[in-house]
C-alpha cells in the first residue's frame, strides 16, 4: 500500500480556508478538509489532533499575514495602522471571525501581534494597569468592529429594517439607522478608533 503523501501546514490551512470561503464556517470539518485535499479523513490526524487544532492553525495563519513592521510616527498612528492591518487580514476570510474571537490567545502569531501593540503602548508612556486597560480596550474595539462589519454591517438588512420603523414611535432609532446607511465601513472603523484613541490619550 502506498504511503500517504505528506502535507504541509500551508496545505492544511489552504484547504480549510477553501472550505470556509466556499461553504461557510459550519462546513469546516476534518472530513471536508480531507476531501478538499484528496486524502482519507484519518490521514489528517497525522498533522493535527482535532478540529480545534486545525482552527488554531487557520487563525494563526490569519495573524501571521499581518505585517508587524510599523511606520515611524505618533503612537496613535501606529495603533491605527496595526489594527487596520488586522481588519484587512480578517476581511480576506470573513467566515473566520468567530474563530478569530475564539482562538486569538492560542495562536502564536496573535501573541506576537499583542506584544507589538504592547510595545507601542509602552513607548506611549503606559505601564501597569493603565497598559492593561488600554490594550484590552483596543482589542475589544477591534473584535467588536469585526463582528459588526461582517455580521451586522451598517449596509446590511438589519439597518434597513430599523430605518423603516415608525418615526412617531422610534424617532431617534429610525433617524439614526437612516443616517447609518450612509457610513462606509472604512469611515466607521476610522472614526470609532479615533474616539477610543482620544480617550486613551486623555487618561
Kinemage of the C-alpha trace (Angstrom):
@kinemage 1
@onewidth
@group {chain A} dominant
@subgroup {mainchain}
@vectorlist {calphas} color= white
{ca unk a 1} P 0.000 0.000 0.000
{ca unk a 2} L 1.459 3.404 -0.924
{ca unk a 3} L 2.406 5.673 1.969
{ca unk a 4} L 0.055 8.677 2.361
{ca unk a 5} L 1.572 11.784 0.866
{ca unk a 6} L 2.982 14.352 3.264
{ca unk a 7} L 1.058 17.543 3.808
{ca unk a 8} L 2.408 20.912 4.853
{ca unk a 9} L 0.739 23.265 7.313
{ca unk a 10} L 0.103 25.671 4.445
{ca unk a 11} L -1.740 22.955 2.520
{ca unk a 12} L -3.926 22.189 5.530
{ca unk a 13} L -4.702 25.860 6.034
{ca unk a 14} L -5.373 26.396 2.342
{ca unk a 15} L -7.851 23.538 2.263
{ca unk a 16} L -9.596 24.748 5.419
{ca unk a 17} L -9.866 28.283 4.030
{ca unk a 18} L -11.262 26.950 0.766
{ca unk a 19} L -13.999 25.108 2.671
{ca unk a 20} L -14.910 28.116 4.814
{ca unk a 21} L -14.811 30.632 1.951
{ca unk a 22} L -16.980 28.427 -0.241
{ca unk a 23} L -19.357 26.746 2.185
{ca unk a 24} L -19.205 28.721 5.433
{ca unk a 25} L -17.726 28.057 8.842
{ca unk a 26} L -20.312 25.422 9.734
{ca unk a 27} L -18.944 23.273 6.896
{ca unk a 28} L -15.435 23.174 8.382
{ca unk a 29} L -14.926 19.565 9.440
{ca unk a 30} L -11.990 17.214 9.310
{ca unk a 31} L -13.836 15.218 6.668
{ca unk a 32} L -14.451 18.292 4.489
{ca unk a 33} L -10.800 19.348 4.671
{ca unk a 34} L -9.646 15.817 3.878
{ca unk a 35} L -11.954 15.755 0.874
{ca unk a 36} L -10.546 19.110 -0.262
{ca unk a 37} L -7.035 17.660 -0.076
{ca unk a 38} L -7.964 14.332 -1.652
{ca unk a 39} L -6.849 12.285 1.339
{ca unk a 40} L -8.513 9.989 3.852
{ca unk a 41} L -10.011 11.736 6.878
{ca unk a 42} L -7.947 9.703 9.313
{ca unk a 43} L -4.821 10.805 7.476
{ca unk a 44} L -5.315 14.369 8.736
{ca unk a 45} L -4.789 13.240 12.306
{ca unk a 46} L -1.120 12.729 11.493
{ca unk a 47} L -0.872 16.530 11.291
{ca unk a 48} L -3.497 17.981 13.652
{ca unk a 49} L -5.013 16.431 16.768
{ca unk a 50} L -8.589 17.508 16.075
{ca unk a 51} L -10.752 20.208 14.559
{ca unk a 52} L -9.841 22.683 17.285
{ca unk a 53} L -6.157 22.299 16.483
{ca unk a 54} L -6.986 22.873 12.824
{ca unk a 55} L -8.926 26.014 13.736
{ca unk a 56} L -5.969 27.364 15.710
{ca unk a 57} L -3.710 26.675 12.731
{ca unk a 58} L -6.042 28.675 10.478
{ca unk a 59} L -6.303 31.589 12.915
{ca unk a 60} L -2.532 31.629 13.289
{ca unk a 61} L -2.266 31.885 9.504
{ca unk a 62} L -4.520 34.958 9.508
{ca unk a 63} L -2.498 36.722 12.192
{ca unk a 64} L 0.790 35.679 10.602
{ca unk a 65} L -0.208 37.571 7.453
{ca unk a 66} L -0.306 40.860 9.381
{ca unk a 67} L 2.798 42.988 8.823
{ca unk a 68} L 4.138 43.980 12.253
{ca unk a 69} L 6.725 46.416 10.882
{ca unk a 70} L 5.096 49.730 11.774
{ca unk a 71} L 5.970 53.128 10.292
{ca unk a 72} L 7.595 55.881 12.318
{ca unk a 73} L 5.265 58.443 13.808
{ca unk a 74} L 2.996 59.078 16.790
{ca unk a 75} L 1.904 56.034 18.768
{ca unk a 76} L -1.731 56.642 17.850
{ca unk a 77} L -0.876 56.337 14.153
{ca unk a 78} L 0.976 53.088 14.801
{ca unk a 79} L -2.062 51.643 16.560
{ca unk a 80} L -4.306 52.755 13.685
{ca unk a 81} L -2.049 51.046 11.153
{ca unk a 82} L -1.741 47.866 13.202
{ca unk a 83} L -5.459 47.412 13.872
{ca unk a 84} L -6.390 48.251 10.299
{ca unk a 85} L -3.944 45.611 9.048
{ca unk a 86} L -5.643 43.042 11.266
{ca unk a 87} L -9.037 44.143 9.986
{ca unk a 88} L -7.901 43.751 6.369
{ca unk a 89} L -6.362 40.334 7.064
{ca unk a 90} L -9.584 39.027 8.604
{ca unk a 91} L -11.690 40.540 5.821
{ca unk a 92} L -9.995 38.228 3.317
{ca unk a 93} L -11.846 35.352 5.021
{ca unk a 94} L -14.818 36.882 6.880
{ca unk a 95} L -16.238 33.499 7.772
{ca unk a 96} L -13.348 33.099 10.203
{ca unk a 97} L -14.420 35.947 12.505
{ca unk a 98} L -15.858 33.584 15.172
{ca unk a 99} L -12.635 31.559 15.124
{ca unk a 100} L -10.530 34.702 15.496
{ca unk a 101} L -12.515 35.591 18.608
{ca unk a 102} L -12.339 32.047 19.972
{ca unk a 103} L -8.670 31.243 19.386
{ca unk a 104} L -6.894 34.590 19.366
{ca unk a 105} L -4.968 33.778 22.540
{ca unk a 106} L -3.969 30.307 21.354
{ca unk a 107} L -2.418 31.345 18.035
{ca unk a 108} L 1.331 32.127 18.343
{ca unk a 109} L 1.147 34.875 15.718
{ca unk a 110} L -1.633 36.561 17.678
{ca unk a 111} L 0.658 36.693 20.706
{ca unk a 112} L 3.362 38.380 18.640
{ca unk a 113} L 0.800 40.917 17.436
{ca unk a 114} L -0.241 41.684 21.004
{ca unk a 115} L 3.416 42.033 22.001
{ca unk a 116} L 3.824 44.587 19.207
{ca unk a 117} L 0.778 46.506 20.415
{ca unk a 118} L 2.071 46.498 23.991
{ca unk a 119} L 5.430 47.836 22.787
{ca unk a 120} L 3.652 50.765 21.120
{ca unk a 121} L 1.636 51.473 24.274
{ca unk a 122} L 4.786 51.250 26.385
{ca unk a 123} L 6.532 53.766 24.131
{ca unk a 124} L 3.488 55.996 24.636
{ca unk a 125} L 4.233 56.017 28.365
{ca unk a 126} L 1.652 53.486 29.517
{ca unk a 127} L 2.543 50.831 32.070
{ca unk a 128} L 0.974 48.692 34.758
{ca unk a 129} L -2.808 48.610 34.900
{ca unk a 130} L -3.063 51.588 32.532
{ca unk a 131} L -1.393 49.494 29.842
{ca unk a 132} L -3.630 46.518 30.668
{ca unk a 133} L -6.809 48.552 30.261
{ca unk a 134} L -5.555 50.312 27.121
{ca unk a 135} L -4.625 47.041 25.422
{ca unk a 136} L -7.886 45.346 26.386
{ca unk a 137} L -9.883 48.350 25.218
{ca unk a 138} L -8.202 48.367 21.813
{ca unk a 139} L -8.669 44.620 21.354
{ca unk a 140} L -12.296 44.926 22.461
{ca unk a 141} L -12.907 47.659 19.898
{ca unk a 142} L -11.261 45.639 17.127
{ca unk a 143} L -13.137 42.416 17.877
{ca unk a 144} L -16.435 44.239 18.249
{ca unk a 145} L -15.907 46.022 14.957
{ca unk a 146} L -15.090 42.774 13.155
{ca unk a 147} L -18.359 41.296 14.369
{ca unk a 148} L -20.296 44.383 13.336
{ca unk a 149} L -18.631 44.654 9.940
{ca unk a 150} L -19.196 41.046 8.955
{ca unk a 151} L -22.378 40.096 10.806
{ca unk a 152} L -24.226 43.376 11.361
{ca unk a 153} L -22.918 45.779 8.735
{ca unk a 154} L -24.486 49.239 8.542
{ca unk a 155} L -25.245 48.500 4.897
{ca unk a 156} L -26.992 45.253 5.821
{ca unk a 157} L -30.671 44.347 6.082
{ca unk a 158} L -30.816 44.990 9.826
{ca unk a 159} L -30.100 48.685 9.358
{ca unk a 160} L -32.670 48.900 6.585
{ca unk a 161} L -35.339 47.371 8.808
{ca unk a 162} L -34.518 49.769 11.642
{ca unk a 163} L -34.588 52.780 9.320
{ca unk a 164} L -38.147 51.846 8.319
{ca unk a 165} L -39.500 51.762 11.876
{ca unk a 166} L -42.407 54.154 12.535
{ca unk a 167} L -40.864 57.542 13.244
{ca unk a 168} L -43.568 58.502 15.736
{ca unk a 169} L -42.667 55.517 17.934
{ca unk a 170} L -38.885 55.309 17.373
{ca unk a 171} L -37.846 58.784 16.141
{ca unk a 172} L -34.191 58.585 17.167
{ca unk a 173} L -33.652 54.945 16.215
{ca unk a 174} L -35.251 55.358 12.784
{ca unk a 175} L -33.304 58.551 12.063
{ca unk a 176} L -30.008 57.128 13.296
{ca unk a 177} L -30.443 53.955 11.242
{ca unk a 178} L -31.151 56.067 8.171
{ca unk a 179} L -28.001 58.092 8.776
{ca unk a 180} L -26.026 54.896 9.407
{ca unk a 181} L -26.720 53.592 5.908
{ca unk a 182} L -24.520 56.399 4.533
{ca unk a 183} L -21.458 55.443 6.629
{ca unk a 184} L -18.975 53.165 4.780
{ca unk a 185} L -17.047 50.566 6.821
{ca unk a 186} L -13.704 52.359 6.468
{ca unk a 187} L -15.134 55.558 7.899
{ca unk a 188} L -16.926 53.728 10.694
{ca unk a 189} L -13.695 51.973 11.681
{ca unk a 190} L -11.518 55.078 11.459
{ca unk a 191} L -13.834 57.371 13.376
{ca unk a 192} L -14.655 54.812 16.047
{ca unk a 193} L -10.991 54.043 16.635
{ca unk a 194} L -10.316 57.774 16.795
{ca unk a 195} L -12.782 58.075 19.680
{ca unk a 196} L -11.049 55.223 21.530
{ca unk a 197} L -7.566 56.679 20.984
{ca unk a 198} L -8.634 60.145 22.138
{ca unk a 199} L -10.000 58.566 25.297
{ca unk a 200} L -6.757 56.704 25.926
{ca unk a 201} L -4.749 59.868 25.333
{ca unk a 202} L -6.896 61.765 27.829
{ca unk a 203} L -6.173 59.240 30.551
